């Protein structure tokens, strides 16, 4: 399903590396969240928030794609991003959804390094909105149910999608690292055990694990790179939780994207250039 040997030679994964585009399965993954949230789980976000988020991401993607690439293209990634915005943001107003959606696509085009965007589109926009506009928008993990049947469905579908995208090493490493660090937070720093391990039983952390840190465009493609990347995210997340930061996982990915993704791309690109130079001799 994935040409790992070809992808390892470039700092940016391209969709042609895959025999089946994993974005379609990711779309199914997120759509199942959105539909279940509206029909069964009573999410705070209503249908109008989903519609506004989708309209803003799709229209912004179409416009910027035309400006930067001189062509119209099917906005599959924008649809995925729009659903992600509607799931991750909670507000009693519609304009925070619209603003987050537009910023998500805008930063994907403007903040780039070595041919690809640096941040997961949902992550950078969400961090900015949560940090600068906390009175208008929050992220609400408590709206997710902890029912075992829902959790099992999410876990199985998430593992399947991350496997197809060849990012299952990142997902499994993060969950393992989170568990180990949760125990350290309990035994060393005195955090209540159930509170430390509790997020593992919530759909919110699973959504984060299988959607945000497994983005093929912004995570390392090699097995070792994914393991290191996910462990550093788990470490930052634990540090933020110890210091009682709200939404620690989002800030962790934001910082790791700066500290790890950019150096990783530079290193891979440099190795590729050296190999090309040696082959040309």
Legacy VTK file of the C-alpha trace (Angstrom):
# vtk DataFile Version 3.0
C-alpha trace
ASCII
DATASET POLYDATA
POINTS 281 float
0.000 0.000 0.000
2.966 2.338 0.552
6.334 2.731 -1.179
8.513 3.247 1.906
11.819 2.985 0.031
10.845 5.756 -2.358
9.408 8.004 0.358
12.465 7.651 2.603
14.591 9.405 -0.010
12.521 12.607 0.172
11.715 14.925 3.079
8.043 15.161 2.028
5.664 12.253 1.498
3.646 12.526 -1.719
0.314 10.857 -2.350
1.705 8.979 -5.344
3.712 6.889 -2.845
0.435 5.141 -2.000
-1.410 2.641 -4.142
-4.614 3.700 -2.373
-4.876 7.304 -1.174
-5.219 7.026 2.647
-7.068 10.339 2.770
-10.279 8.611 1.705
-10.088 6.332 4.728
-9.235 9.280 6.967
-12.305 11.049 5.603
-14.386 7.992 6.551
-12.781 8.013 10.005
-13.635 11.663 10.682
-17.065 11.518 9.047
-17.995 8.639 11.351
-17.030 10.853 14.305
-19.101 13.766 13.050
-22.190 11.689 12.268
-22.031 9.772 15.552
-21.598 13.043 17.414
-24.710 14.556 15.881
-26.972 11.496 16.003
-25.886 9.547 19.092
-23.565 11.577 21.312
-25.196 15.020 21.378
-22.093 17.056 20.537
-22.033 20.748 21.410
-21.219 21.515 17.780
-24.320 21.343 15.609
-24.747 20.795 11.872
-24.348 24.513 11.143
-20.824 24.425 12.615
-19.911 21.497 10.358
-21.351 23.219 7.294
-19.600 26.537 8.005
-16.264 24.794 8.641
-16.525 22.809 5.400
-17.582 25.780 3.304
-14.658 27.856 4.577
-11.969 25.201 4.165
-13.174 24.133 0.708
-13.591 27.673 -0.662
-10.207 28.766 0.737
-8.515 25.669 -0.704
-10.054 26.211 -4.137
-9.064 29.869 -4.180
-5.484 29.399 -2.967
-5.000 26.334 -5.151
-5.948 28.421 -8.160
-3.641 31.259 -7.110
-0.594 29.165 -6.199
-0.934 26.210 -8.580
-2.854 27.850 -11.451
-5.487 25.102 -11.525
-8.665 23.903 -9.910
-8.291 20.708 -7.928
-10.648 18.527 -5.927
-10.382 19.770 -2.295
-10.169 16.374 -0.574
-7.695 17.579 2.049
-9.841 20.651 2.694
-12.904 18.481 3.339
-10.915 16.443 5.868
-9.613 19.631 7.503
-13.107 21.139 7.662
-14.540 18.133 9.475
-11.545 18.216 11.802
-12.218 21.872 12.647
-15.869 21.128 13.439
-14.820 18.308 15.780
-11.958 20.024 17.582
-13.428 23.515 18.126
-16.390 24.311 20.344
-18.029 27.740 20.324
-21.474 29.263 20.776
-20.710 31.424 17.722
-20.084 30.411 14.118
-17.303 32.827 13.232
-14.623 30.988 15.314
-15.268 27.907 13.164
-14.958 30.016 10.028
-11.781 31.714 11.235
-10.149 28.429 12.285
-11.098 26.852 8.952
-9.665 29.691 6.859
-6.458 29.868 8.920
-5.991 26.097 8.650
-5.821 26.237 4.846
-4.008 29.582 4.719
-1.113 28.381 6.885
-0.851 25.205 4.809
0.054 27.378 1.833
2.090 30.054 3.605
4.181 28.123 6.177
6.214 25.669 4.124
9.701 24.179 4.174
11.382 21.870 1.675
8.301 21.715 -0.501
5.632 20.939 2.091
3.676 22.527 4.925
5.319 22.289 8.337
2.275 22.123 10.608
-0.767 19.924 10.557
-3.335 22.439 9.236
-5.802 21.807 12.047
-3.107 22.022 14.702
-1.573 25.431 14.031
-4.946 27.150 13.558
-6.412 25.488 16.634
-3.451 26.475 18.817
-3.758 30.120 17.749
-7.514 30.219 18.330
-7.333 28.508 21.733
-4.447 30.683 22.907
-5.584 34.104 21.676
-9.385 33.733 21.729
-10.188 31.505 24.734
-13.296 33.542 25.522
-14.841 32.605 22.171
-13.617 29.073 21.468
-12.506 26.037 23.464
-11.813 22.384 22.821
-14.183 20.113 24.710
-12.946 16.551 25.255
-15.643 15.937 27.888
-18.336 15.771 25.213
-16.889 12.459 24.009
-18.392 9.341 25.490
-16.264 6.673 27.163
-18.619 3.858 26.131
-16.545 0.773 25.379
-18.270 -0.038 22.100
-17.597 3.480 20.766
-13.999 3.374 21.965
-13.400 -0.028 20.371
-14.798 1.159 17.046
-12.637 4.278 17.089
-9.526 2.329 18.064
-9.958 -0.289 15.329
-10.779 2.239 12.614
-7.963 4.537 13.736
-5.387 1.744 13.681
-6.583 0.680 10.250
-6.325 4.205 8.814
-2.900 4.849 10.359
-1.653 1.497 9.022
-2.772 2.358 5.488
-0.953 5.694 5.785
2.142 3.894 7.202
1.961 6.044 10.334
0.938 3.301 12.766
4.406 3.388 14.368
3.793 7.009 15.388
0.326 6.217 16.753
1.370 3.161 18.746
4.521 4.850 20.049
2.583 7.874 21.253
-0.012 5.743 23.057
2.728 3.659 24.682
4.724 6.740 25.644
1.638 8.461 27.014
0.870 5.418 29.195
4.403 5.211 30.586
4.565 8.944 31.277
1.101 8.867 32.873
2.405 6.311 35.353
5.448 8.518 36.010
3.155 11.506 36.578
1.237 9.411 39.096
4.116 7.820 41.039
6.594 10.714 40.845
4.467 13.849 40.612
1.419 12.679 42.553
-1.207 12.901 39.821
-4.272 10.724 40.560
-3.875 7.451 38.683
-7.294 7.498 37.045
-6.857 11.123 36.013
-3.422 10.391 34.545
-4.572 7.344 32.566
-8.094 8.591 31.915
-7.431 10.327 28.574
-6.489 6.941 27.091
-10.115 5.882 27.545
-11.461 8.996 25.849
-12.227 9.397 22.158
-10.660 12.862 22.212
-7.107 11.545 22.676
-7.728 8.819 20.125
-8.916 11.390 17.601
-5.753 13.359 18.287
-3.595 10.223 17.959
-5.059 8.878 14.726
-5.820 12.179 13.019
-3.341 14.854 14.030
0.007 13.173 14.744
-0.338 10.702 11.873
-0.676 13.300 9.118
1.519 11.845 6.315
2.537 15.283 5.079
3.921 16.527 8.385
5.356 13.402 10.041
8.499 11.383 9.262
7.981 8.472 6.881
10.677 6.193 8.337
9.922 3.884 11.268
12.689 5.360 13.436
11.654 8.900 12.601
8.060 8.204 13.595
9.110 6.644 16.897
11.320 9.598 17.849
8.696 12.101 16.701
5.913 10.458 18.724
8.040 10.032 21.853
8.983 13.715 21.860
5.307 14.653 21.494
4.468 12.397 24.459
7.237 14.047 26.517
6.042 17.568 25.741
2.452 16.530 26.426
3.449 15.110 29.825
5.391 18.269 30.707
2.395 20.447 29.859
0.081 18.202 31.882
2.398 18.352 34.905
2.230 22.148 34.694
-1.573 21.986 34.283
-1.798 23.432 30.774
-5.156 23.104 29.063
-5.154 21.216 25.741
-1.546 20.055 26.222
-1.482 17.668 23.250
-2.138 20.440 20.736
0.662 22.625 22.057
2.979 19.600 22.114
2.492 18.899 18.401
2.893 22.584 17.568
6.278 22.793 19.301
7.516 19.445 17.985
6.660 20.494 14.444
9.111 23.371 14.858
11.789 21.459 16.760
11.659 18.139 14.890
9.890 18.380 11.523
12.046 21.178 10.110
15.419 19.623 11.148
14.224 16.206 9.952
13.341 17.547 6.502
16.653 19.370 6.271
18.530 16.175 7.196
16.639 13.969 4.730
17.025 16.517 1.936
20.756 16.824 2.659
21.226 13.045 2.579
19.305 12.863 -0.683
21.439 15.597 -2.231
24.636 13.858 -1.105
23.449 10.535 -2.551
22.532 12.236 -5.833
25.955 13.895 -5.961
27.765 10.603 -5.364
25.703 8.828 -8.029
26.499 11.574 -10.530
30.250 11.059 -10.143
LINES 1 282
281 0 1 2 3 4 5 6 7 8 9 10 11 12 13 14 15 16 17 18 19 20 21 22 23 24 25 26 27 28 29 30 31 32 33 34 35 36 37 38 39 40 41 42 43 44 45 46 47 48 49 50 51 52 53 54 55 56 57 58 59 60 61 62 63 64 65 66 67 68 69 70 71 72 73 74 75 76 77 78 79 80 81 82 83 84 85 86 87 88 89 90 91 92 93 94 95 96 97 98 99 100 101 102 103 104 105 106 107 108 109 110 111 112 113 114 115 116 117 118 119 120 121 122 123 124 125 126 127 128 129 130 131 132 133 134 135 136 137 138 139 140 141 142 143 144 145 146 147 148 149 150 151 152 153 154 155 156 157 158 159 160 161 162 163 164 165 166 167 168 169 170 171 172 173 174 175 176 177 178 179 180 181 182 183 184 185 186 187 188 189 190 191 192 193 194 195 196 197 198 199 200 201 202 203 204 205 206 207 208 209 210 211 212 213 214 215 216 217 218 219 220 221 222 223 224 225 226 227 228 229 230 231 232 233 234 235 236 237 238 239 240 241 242 243 244 245 246 247 248 249 250 251 252 253 254 255 256 257 258 259 260 261 262 263 264 265 266 267 268 269 270 271 272 273 274 275 276 277 278 279 280
